[in-house]
Amino acid sequence: MSRRNISFPRIEGETSRQAHADLPAGTFERELGQEGFFGPATHMYHRRPPTGWQSIEGPLRPRAFDLRRLAASTDSPWQAAEVLHNAHCRLRWWRLASSMKHLVRNADGDELLFVHAGSGEMFCDYGHLSIEAGDYIVLPRGTMWRIETSTELVALLIEATGDHYLLPEKGLVGPHAIFDPAMLDVPAIDEAFDAQAEAPGEWSVEVKRHNAVSIVSYPYNPLDAVGWKGDLAAVRINVRDLRALMSHRYHLPPSAHTTFVARRFVVCTFTPRPFETADDALKVPFFHNNDDYDEVLFYHAGDFFSRDHIDPGMLTFHPAGITHGPHPKALANMLKQSKPATDEYAVMIDTRDGLEVAESTGAAEVTEYAESWRS
């Protein structure tokens, strides 16, 4: 049986004809949408900010976590502090103080490492990569790997459980927008890789499957490939190489900044860009009820113009069912900004399935976050 949305565009009362611009005087726009900004949507125009609540009771609330409080270091990503999870996505916060002495392999799904701080050398089945802050590294499911650190390395780990990472369809803007796929670096079978392949002694591989770890031991280093060919490999790109889509007359939705996609969630990246220059265009994120998705934002670097009291290394979690939108201080600049461009790097994860907060994250929670919208 075929299906179609119940769709019949109408206008009722006082509205703007163009979303995110030319708002009726004194109003605040809220988008009620489906399918993560790609489905049917309605724009409401309110007399007061839709996030102007006095209090929230119950488990459904905006939450924030200062991941810097999760200070424990471990040489295994499988022992990293779990932050959020559902059946299709798992987020961990990993501090690696010194080089790994063993290999790891994720048999549960593709792993995406976002390096928040530090640098090092990654060795994997496909070869050697030098890695640094701002790097995304996609490791296909089943890849063996380890990291030798130059300085303490801190990373957000985003697992696509039972799934693989793909590049987004870029539609009208073409395949080279945001980043050209030729910008994706792959590991090299180089002198550093060959040298580590000859490291003597026994080597172990920690294999994670069904979120449990098994250990496979070898009398030699199994990272000993002499070459490879094919179209499956680990890839790396740094956030400084992403080129944000821009529109000077219209505030683009977060989906315009999608970097990687899985079947049940997307990973987007906010990078510096000019503010909208049209006088009537919104210059802050619009209020929205994106009720098909939970929204997670990890703050990497810069000045986060839509949030107050948020620093690099913090993470916010806005579950479906609660209106999302800028803080009151940012809202004061919704039509006029004091500087010409944003100055922020942030990673957004939008999940189609509700996320659970891991028990280990409790120590990092900023408990007063939900009240921070009260002006």
C-alpha positions as CSV (number, residue, x, y, z in Angstrom):
1,M,0.0,0.0,0.0
2,S,1.4,3.4,-1.0
3,R,1.6,6.2,1.6
4,R,1.8,9.9,1.5
5,N,2.0,12.7,4.1
6,I,-1.1,14.5,5.1
7,S,-0.1,17.7,3.4
8,F,-2.2,20.8,2.5
9,P,-0.2,24.0,3.0
10,R,-2.4,26.7,4.6
11,I,-1.9,30.1,6.2
12,E,-3.8,31.1,9.3
13,G,-3.6,34.4,11.1
14,E,-0.5,36.7,11.1
15,T,2.5,34.9,9.7
16,S,5.6,35.3,7.6
17,R,5.4,33.9,4.0
18,Q,9.1,33.0,4.1
19,A,10.4,30.7,6.9
20,H,13.1,32.2,9.1
21,A,12.7,35.7,7.7
22,D,10.4,38.7,7.8
23,L,8.8,37.7,11.0
24,P,5.7,39.6,12.1
25,A,6.8,42.4,14.4
26,G,7.4,41.2,18.0
27,T,7.0,37.5,17.3
28,F,9.1,34.4,17.7
29,E,9.1,31.7,15.1
30,R,8.8,28.0,16.0
31,E,9.1,25.2,13.5
32,L,7.1,22.0,14.0
33,G,8.6,19.5,11.6
34,Q,9.1,15.9,10.8
35,E,11.8,13.8,9.3
36,G,14.7,16.0,10.5
37,F,13.9,19.1,8.5
38,F,13.1,17.1,5.4
39,G,9.4,16.3,6.0
40,P,6.2,18.4,6.3
41,A,6.5,21.4,8.6
42,T,4.5,24.3,10.0
43,H,5.9,27.6,11.3
44,M,4.2,29.0,14.4
45,Y,4.5,32.7,15.3
46,H,4.4,33.3,19.1
47,R,4.1,36.4,21.2
48,R,6.8,35.1,23.6
49,P,9.8,32.8,23.2
50,P,8.7,29.1,23.1
51,T,11.5,28.2,25.6
52,G,10.4,30.7,28.2
53,W,9.4,28.1,30.7
54,Q,9.3,28.7,34.5
55,S,10.2,25.2,35.5
56,I,10.2,21.6,34.1
57,E,9.3,18.6,36.2
58,G,9.8,15.0,35.2
59,P,12.5,13.1,33.2
60,L,12.0,15.0,29.9
61,R,14.3,18.1,29.9
62,P,17.3,19.7,28.2
63,R,20.4,18.4,29.8
64,A,24.1,19.4,29.6
65,F,27.3,17.5,30.6
66,D,30.7,18.9,31.2
67,L,32.7,15.9,29.9
68,R,35.9,17.5,31.3
69,R,34.8,16.2,34.7
70,L,35.1,12.6,33.4
71,A,38.8,12.6,34.1
72,A,39.7,8.9,34.2
73,S,42.2,7.9,31.6
74,T,42.3,4.4,30.0
75,D,44.3,2.8,27.2
76,S,41.2,1.0,25.8
77,P,38.3,2.8,24.1
78,W,36.1,0.0,25.3
79,Q,36.7,1.2,28.9
80,A,36.0,4.9,28.0
81,A,33.2,6.6,29.9
82,E,29.8,6.0,28.2
83,V,27.8,9.1,27.7
84,L,24.6,8.4,25.7
85,H,23.3,5.3,23.9
86,N,20.5,3.6,22.1
87,A,20.2,0.4,20.0
88,H,21.8,2.2,17.0
89,C,24.3,4.7,18.4
90,R,26.7,4.7,21.3
91,L,28.7,7.8,22.5
92,R,31.8,7.5,24.7
93,W,34.3,10.0,26.1
94,W,37.9,8.8,25.9
95,R,41.0,10.1,27.5
96,L,44.2,8.4,26.3
97,A,47.2,9.6,28.4
98,S,49.8,7.3,26.9
99,S,50.3,5.0,24.0
100,M,48.2,1.9,23.6
101,K,50.1,-1.4,24.2
102,H,47.5,-3.5,22.4
103,L,45.1,-3.5,19.5
104,V,41.3,-3.1,19.5
105,R,38.6,-4.0,17.0
106,N,34.9,-3.0,17.1
107,A,32.8,-5.9,15.8
108,D,29.5,-4.0,16.8
109,G,29.7,-1.3,14.1
110,D,31.7,1.4,12.4
111,E,33.5,3.7,14.8
112,L,33.8,7.4,14.3
113,L,36.6,9.1,16.4
114,F,36.4,12.9,16.8
115,V,39.7,14.1,18.2
116,H,38.9,16.9,20.6
117,A,42.5,17.5,21.9
118,G,46.0,16.1,21.6
119,S,47.8,14.3,18.8
120,G,49.3,11.0,17.9
121,E,50.0,8.3,15.4
122,M,47.2,5.8,14.5
123,F,48.1,2.4,13.1
124,C,45.4,0.2,11.7
125,D,44.8,-2.6,9.1
126,Y,45.1,0.0,6.4
127,G,48.3,1.6,7.5
128,H,49.5,4.7,9.3
129,L,47.8,8.1,9.9
130,S,49.1,11.1,11.9
131,I,46.1,12.5,13.8
132,E,45.4,15.7,15.7
133,A,42.7,17.8,17.2
134,G,39.7,18.4,14.9
135,D,40.1,15.1,13.0
136,Y,37.2,12.9,12.2
137,I,38.5,9.3,11.7
138,V,36.0,6.7,10.3
139,L,37.0,3.2,11.1
140,P,35.0,0.5,9.3
141,R,33.5,-2.2,11.4
142,G,36.2,-4.9,12.2
143,T,39.2,-2.7,11.7
144,M,42.1,-3.4,14.0
145,W,43.8,-0.3,15.3
146,R,45.9,1.4,18.1
147,I,47.2,4.9,18.8
148,E,50.6,6.1,19.9
149,T,50.2,9.4,21.6
150,S,52.4,12.5,21.3
151,T,50.4,14.3,24.0
152,E,47.3,13.2,25.9
153,L,44.6,12.5,23.4
154,V,40.9,13.2,24.1
155,A,38.2,12.0,21.8
156,L,34.5,11.6,21.4
157,L,33.7,8.1,20.1
158,I,30.5,7.7,18.1
159,E,29.6,4.1,17.3
160,A,27.2,3.3,14.5
161,T,25.9,0.1,16.2
162,G,25.2,-2.6,13.6
163,D,25.7,-0.1,10.9
164,H,28.1,1.8,8.6
165,Y,28.9,5.4,8.0
166,L,28.1,6.9,4.6
167,L,28.5,10.3,3.0
168,P,25.3,12.4,2.7
169,E,23.5,13.1,-0.5
170,K,24.2,16.8,-1.4
171,G,21.5,17.4,-3.9
172,L,21.4,20.6,-5.8
173,V,24.8,21.8,-4.4
174,G,26.6,18.8,-5.9
175,P,29.0,16.2,-4.6
176,H,31.9,18.6,-3.9
177,A,30.1,20.9,-1.6
178,I,31.0,21.1,2.1
179,F,34.0,18.9,1.3
180,D,35.3,17.3,-1.8
181,P,35.6,13.5,-1.3
182,A,39.1,13.8,-2.6
183,M,39.8,15.6,0.8
184,L,39.4,12.3,2.6
185,D,42.8,11.0,3.7
186,V,43.5,7.3,4.0
187,P,46.2,5.5,5.9
188,A,49.6,4.8,4.3
189,I,51.7,1.7,4.2
190,D,54.8,3.8,5.0
191,E,58.1,3.5,6.9
192,A,56.4,4.1,10.2
193,F,53.9,1.3,9.5
194,D,56.5,-1.1,8.4
195,A,58.6,-0.4,11.5
196,Q,55.8,-1.0,13.9
197,A,54.9,-4.3,12.0
198,E,58.2,-5.7,13.2
199,A,57.7,-4.9,16.9
200,P,58.6,-8.1,18.7
201,G,56.7,-10.1,21.3
202,E,53.1,-11.1,21.8
203,W,50.3,-8.8,20.8
204,S,46.6,-8.9,21.9
205,V,43.5,-7.6,20.3
206,E,40.5,-6.5,22.4
207,V,37.5,-7.3,20.3
208,K,34.1,-5.7,21.2
209,R,31.0,-7.6,20.2
210,H,27.5,-7.2,21.8
211,N,29.3,-4.6,24.0
212,A,31.4,-7.3,25.6
213,V,35.1,-7.7,25.1
214,S,37.1,-10.8,24.1
215,I,40.9,-10.9,23.8
216,V,42.7,-12.6,20.9
217,S,46.5,-13.0,21.4
218,Y,49.1,-13.4,18.7
219,P,52.8,-14.3,18.9
220,Y,53.5,-11.4,16.5
221,N,52.0,-8.1,15.5
222,P,49.0,-8.7,13.3
223,L,49.2,-5.2,11.8
224,D,51.6,-6.5,9.2
225,A,50.0,-5.8,5.8
226,V,52.4,-5.0,2.9
227,G,49.6,-3.5,0.8
228,W,45.9,-3.3,0.0
229,K,43.5,-2.4,-2.8
230,G,39.8,-1.7,-2.7
231,D,37.1,0.8,-1.9
232,L,36.8,0.1,1.9
233,A,39.2,1.9,4.2
234,A,39.6,4.1,7.2
235,V,39.3,7.7,6.3
236,R,40.1,11.0,7.9
237,I,39.1,14.7,7.5
238,N,39.7,17.7,9.7
239,V,37.0,20.2,10.6
240,R,39.1,23.0,9.3
241,D,38.8,21.5,5.8
242,L,34.9,21.6,5.9
243,R,33.4,24.5,4.0
244,A,30.0,25.5,5.5
245,L,27.1,26.0,3.2
246,M,25.9,29.6,3.5
247,S,22.8,31.7,2.6
248,H,22.9,35.4,3.2
249,R,19.1,35.7,3.1
250,Y,17.9,32.6,4.9
251,H,19.1,30.7,8.0
252,L,19.9,27.2,6.9
253,P,18.7,24.2,9.1
254,P,21.3,22.0,10.9
255,S,20.8,19.3,8.2
256,A,22.7,21.5,5.7
257,H,25.8,20.9,7.7
258,T,25.6,17.0,7.6
259,T,29.1,15.4,7.5
260,F,28.3,11.6,7.9
261,V,25.1,9.6,7.9
262,A,24.1,6.2,9.3
263,R,20.7,4.6,9.0
264,R,19.3,5.9,12.3
265,F,21.3,9.0,13.0
266,V,23.4,11.8,11.3
267,V,26.6,13.6,12.3
268,C,26.7,17.3,11.4
269,T,29.5,19.8,11.9
270,F,29.2,23.5,12.7
271,T,32.2,25.5,11.5
272,P,32.9,29.2,11.2
273,R,30.7,31.0,8.6
274,P,29.5,34.6,7.9
275,F,26.2,35.6,9.6
276,E,23.2,36.2,7.3
277,T,23.3,39.7,6.0
278,A,19.7,40.3,5.0
279,D,18.1,42.6,7.6
280,D,15.0,40.5,8.0
281,A,16.7,37.1,8.2
282,L,17.1,35.2,11.5
283,K,20.8,35.1,12.6
284,V,20.4,32.5,15.3
285,P,19.0,28.9,15.2
286,F,15.2,29.0,14.9
287,F,13.1,27.5,17.7
288,H,12.0,24.0,16.6
289,N,10.2,20.9,17.7
290,N,12.2,18.3,15.8
291,D,10.1,15.6,17.4
292,D,11.4,12.7,15.3
293,Y,14.9,13.1,16.6
294,D,16.9,13.6,19.8
295,E,19.6,16.3,19.4
296,V,23.1,16.2,20.8
297,L,25.7,18.9,20.5
298,F,29.4,18.5,21.4
299,Y,31.2,21.8,21.7
300,H,34.8,21.6,20.4
301,A,36.2,25.1,20.1
302,G,35.3,28.8,19.7
303,D,32.5,31.0,20.9
304,F,29.1,29.2,20.8
305,F,26.8,32.0,19.7
306,S,23.5,30.3,20.4
307,R,24.4,29.1,24.0
308,D,25.4,30.9,27.2
309,H,27.8,29.4,29.8
310,I,28.9,26.6,27.4
311,D,32.6,25.9,27.0
312,P,34.7,23.5,24.8
313,G,34.5,20.0,26.1
314,M,30.8,20.2,27.1
315,L,27.9,18.4,25.5
316,T,24.2,19.2,25.5
317,F,21.3,16.8,25.0
318,H,17.9,18.0,23.8
319,P,15.4,15.1,23.7
320,A,12.4,15.1,21.4
321,G,9.4,16.5,23.0
322,I,11.0,19.7,24.4
323,T,11.3,22.8,22.1
324,H,14.9,23.6,21.1
325,G,16.2,27.1,20.7
326,P,18.7,29.7,21.6
327,H,19.4,31.0,25.1
328,P,17.8,34.4,26.0
329,K,21.1,36.2,25.7
330,A,21.6,34.9,22.2
331,L,18.0,35.6,21.3
332,A,18.6,39.3,21.8
333,N,20.8,39.2,18.7
334,M,18.4,37.2,16.5
335,L,18.2,39.9,13.9
336,K,21.5,41.8,14.4
337,Q,24.8,40.4,15.4
338,S,27.8,42.4,16.8
339,K,30.3,40.6,14.6
340,P,30.3,39.5,10.9
341,A,30.8,35.7,11.4
342,T,30.4,32.8,13.8
343,D,33.5,31.5,15.5
344,E,32.6,27.9,16.6
345,Y,33.3,24.3,15.9
346,A,30.7,21.8,17.2
347,V,29.6,18.3,16.4
348,M,25.9,17.5,16.3
349,I,24.4,14.0,16.4
350,D,20.7,13.7,15.6
351,T,19.3,10.3,16.4
352,R,16.0,8.9,15.2
353,D,15.7,6.7,18.3
354,G,15.6,8.1,21.9
355,L,18.9,8.2,23.7
356,E,19.5,6.9,27.2
357,V,21.9,8.7,29.6
358,A,24.6,6.4,30.9
359,E,24.9,6.1,34.7
360,S,28.6,7.0,34.5
361,T,27.7,10.4,33.0
362,G,26.0,11.6,36.2
363,A,29.1,13.1,37.7
364,A,29.4,15.4,34.6
365,E,25.9,16.7,34.5
366,V,25.3,20.4,34.8
367,T,22.1,20.1,36.8
368,E,20.9,23.7,36.4
369,Y,21.0,23.7,32.6
370,A,17.2,23.4,32.0
371,E,16.7,26.5,34.1
372,S,19.2,28.5,32.0
373,W,16.5,29.7,29.6
374,R,14.7,31.7,32.3
375,S,15.5,35.3,31.5
